[in-house]
Amino acid sequence: MEFKYEVDLQPTEEQIAAGIQQLLEEFPDIAGQVDDNSELEDAVVFIWQAMLAAK
């Protein structure tokens, strides 16, 4: 049985915020290695898109 569903290529703001929170929980030292949250947002979006591409 094959399931098909549609997923946006871009995560929502809420999903990005949750991804940043998870990154900081799993890798707390990363906060001191970035200039601002935009780098963390980019990382979350990159991971999101990579996971979709791996399907």
Backbone as ProteinMPNN parsed JSONL, in Angstrom:
{"seq_chain_A": "MEFKYEVDLQPTEEQIAAGIQQLLEEFPDIAGQVDDNSELEDAVVFIWQAMLAAK", "coords_chain_A": {"N_chain_A": [[0.841, -1.175, 0.0], [0.624, 2.147, -0.904], [1.123, 5.386, 0.272], [0.214, 8.682, -0.422], [0.919, 12.049, -0.004], [0.801, 15.588, 0.373], [3.395, 17.848, 0.966], [4.696, 20.908, 2.063], [7.476, 22.556, 0.58], [8.763, 24.499, 1.959], [9.164, 24.962, 5.391], [6.808, 25.953, 7.966], [6.68, 29.007, 9.934], [6.295, 28.292, 12.591], [7.186, 25.647, 12.578], [9.86, 26.059, 11.93], [10.695, 27.498, 14.198], [10.32, 25.516, 16.144], [12.178, 23.668, 15.225], [14.58, 25.093, 15.584], [14.567, 25.328, 18.372], [14.808, 22.623, 19.049], [17.323, 22.043, 17.919], [18.93, 23.654, 19.591], [18.48, 22.431, 22.043], [19.557, 19.871, 21.639], [22.148, 20.445, 20.799], [23.587, 22.466, 22.569], [25.873, 24.101, 22.573], [25.986, 25.221, 20.105], [24.745, 27.682, 19.964], [26.566, 29.664, 20.668], [28.124, 29.706, 18.452], [27.026, 30.847, 16.249], [26.022, 33.819, 14.504], [23.481, 34.983, 14.508], [19.938, 34.177, 14.704], [19.239, 33.689, 12.084], [21.04, 32.039, 10.805], [20.555, 29.63, 12.093], [17.91, 29.263, 11.327], [18.298, 28.885, 8.582], [19.672, 26.449, 8.667], [17.712, 24.725, 9.716], [15.743, 24.844, 7.696], [17.219, 23.81, 5.565], [17.7, 21.18, 6.498], [15.052, 20.27, 6.647], [14.292, 20.359, 3.91], [16.129, 18.574, 2.856], [15.344, 16.197, 4.07], [12.852, 15.849, 2.874], [13.633, 15.49, 0.227], [14.885, 13.077, 0.389], [12.951, 11.161, 0.367]], "CA_chain_A": [[0.0, 0.0, 0.0], [1.414, 3.376, -1.013], [0.435, 6.582, 0.722], [0.686, 9.915, -1.033], [0.45, 13.253, 0.662], [1.507, 16.78, -0.066], [4.13, 18.549, 2.017], [5.322, 22.121, 1.552], [8.929, 22.556, 0.52], [9.21, 25.453, 2.972], [8.469, 24.769, 6.667], [6.129, 27.132, 8.517], [7.432, 29.72, 10.971], [6.195, 27.493, 13.814], [8.07, 24.493, 12.412], [11.236, 26.561, 12.016], [10.953, 27.798, 15.612], [10.451, 24.239, 16.851], [13.447, 23.087, 14.806], [15.65, 25.824, 16.269], [14.527, 24.916, 19.777], [15.346, 21.263, 19.125], [18.768, 22.145, 17.688], [19.569, 24.21, 20.786], [18.413, 21.424, 23.108], [20.461, 18.764, 21.316], [23.504, 20.973, 20.628], [23.542, 23.778, 23.228], [27.055, 24.906, 22.256], [25.842, 25.843, 18.786], [24.272, 29.061, 20.131], [27.729, 30.544, 20.69], [28.873, 29.575, 17.199], [26.303, 31.524, 15.174], [25.871, 35.255, 14.732], [22.084, 35.265, 14.83], [19.038, 33.047, 14.443], [19.033, 33.419, 10.663], [21.851, 30.871, 10.447], [19.84, 28.454, 12.586], [16.755, 29.104, 10.448], [18.792, 28.281, 7.342], [19.988, 25.047, 8.946], [16.447, 23.988, 9.869], [15.121, 24.74, 6.371], [18.053, 22.886, 4.794], [17.423, 19.822, 6.982], [13.671, 19.981, 6.231], [14.267, 20.09, 2.477], [16.912, 17.355, 2.631], [14.517, 15.057, 4.468], [11.831, 15.666, 1.843], [14.282, 14.995, -0.97], [15.322, 11.705, 0.626], [11.817, 10.244, 0.285]], "C_chain_A": [[0.89, 1.244, 0.0], [0.559, 4.564, -0.593], [1.042, 7.788, 0.014], [0.085, 11.078, -0.265], [1.316, 14.414, 0.224], [2.139, 17.48, 1.134], [4.783, 19.768, 1.378], [6.833, 22.004, 1.597], [9.519, 23.477, 1.588], [8.45, 25.183, 4.274], [7.812, 26.072, 7.135], [7.029, 27.8, 9.566], [7.43, 28.926, 12.276], [7.124, 26.28, 13.743], [9.533, 24.909, 12.49], [11.601, 26.841, 13.467], [11.142, 26.52, 16.413], [11.77, 23.561, 16.486], [14.63, 23.762, 15.471], [15.718, 25.417, 17.732], [15.139, 23.527, 19.946], [16.857, 21.255, 18.898], [19.491, 22.623, 18.945], [19.526, 23.242, 21.965], [19.433, 20.31, 22.882], [21.923, 19.206, 21.255], [23.593, 22.367, 21.244], [24.737, 24.67, 22.889], [26.929, 25.638, 20.921], [25.42, 27.309, 18.899], [25.435, 30.046, 20.119], [28.519, 30.55, 19.399], [28.183, 30.248, 16.018], [26.118, 32.99, 15.532], [24.448, 35.631, 15.13], [21.225, 34.063, 14.447], [18.861, 32.749, 12.956], [19.87, 32.225, 10.201], [21.182, 29.585, 10.925], [18.596, 28.193, 11.738], [17.171, 28.435, 9.143], [19.086, 26.796, 7.532], [18.72, 24.209, 9.029], [15.781, 23.792, 8.507], [15.906, 23.758, 5.497], [17.765, 21.439, 5.203], [16.033, 19.377, 6.54], [13.648, 19.557, 4.761], [15.054, 18.824, 2.143], [16.105, 16.111, 2.992], [13.438, 14.8, 3.423], [12.444, 15.054, 0.582], [14.688, 13.527, -0.834], [14.189, 10.691, 0.519], [11.907, 9.363, -0.925]], "O_chain_A": [[1.802, 1.364, 0.819], [-0.576, 4.725, -1.042], [2.261, 7.883, -0.124], [-1.098, 11.083, 0.074], [2.44, 14.225, -0.243], [1.504, 17.674, 2.17], [5.352, 19.679, 0.29], [7.4, 21.431, 2.528], [10.634, 23.26, 2.061], [7.219, 25.175, 4.272], [8.225, 27.161, 6.736], [8.014, 27.216, 10.018], [8.436, 28.887, 12.984], [7.771, 25.929, 14.73], [10.355, 24.187, 13.056], [12.684, 26.471, 13.921], [12.026, 26.446, 17.267], [12.409, 22.947, 17.34], [15.58, 23.093, 15.879], [16.802, 25.187, 18.268], [15.902, 23.29, 20.882], [17.589, 20.55, 19.594], [20.527, 22.077, 19.323], [20.435, 23.235, 22.795], [20.092, 19.861, 23.82], [22.824, 18.447, 21.61], [23.667, 23.355, 20.513], [24.607, 25.894, 22.919], [27.686, 26.569, 20.645], [25.716, 28.099, 18.003], [25.294, 31.156, 19.606], [29.476, 31.311, 19.257], [28.702, 30.221, 14.903], [26.065, 33.356, 16.706], [24.239, 36.493, 15.984], [21.726, 33.064, 13.932], [18.384, 31.671, 12.599], [19.457, 31.485, 9.308], [21.235, 28.565, 10.238], [18.263, 27.042, 11.46], [16.492, 27.532, 8.654], [18.785, 25.982, 6.659], [18.66, 23.11, 8.477], [15.309, 22.698, 8.198], [15.311, 22.963, 4.77], [17.605, 20.571, 4.344], [15.852, 18.238, 6.107], [13.065, 18.532, 4.408], [14.675, 18.082, 1.237], [16.175, 15.095, 2.302], [13.14, 13.645, 3.119], [11.833, 14.195, -0.053], [14.818, 12.82, -1.834], [14.434, 9.486, 0.574], [11.03, 8.528, -1.148]]}, "name": "protein", "num_of_chains": 1, "seq": "MEFKYEVDLQPTEEQIAAGIQQLLEEFPDIAGQVDDNSELEDAVVFIWQAMLAAK"}
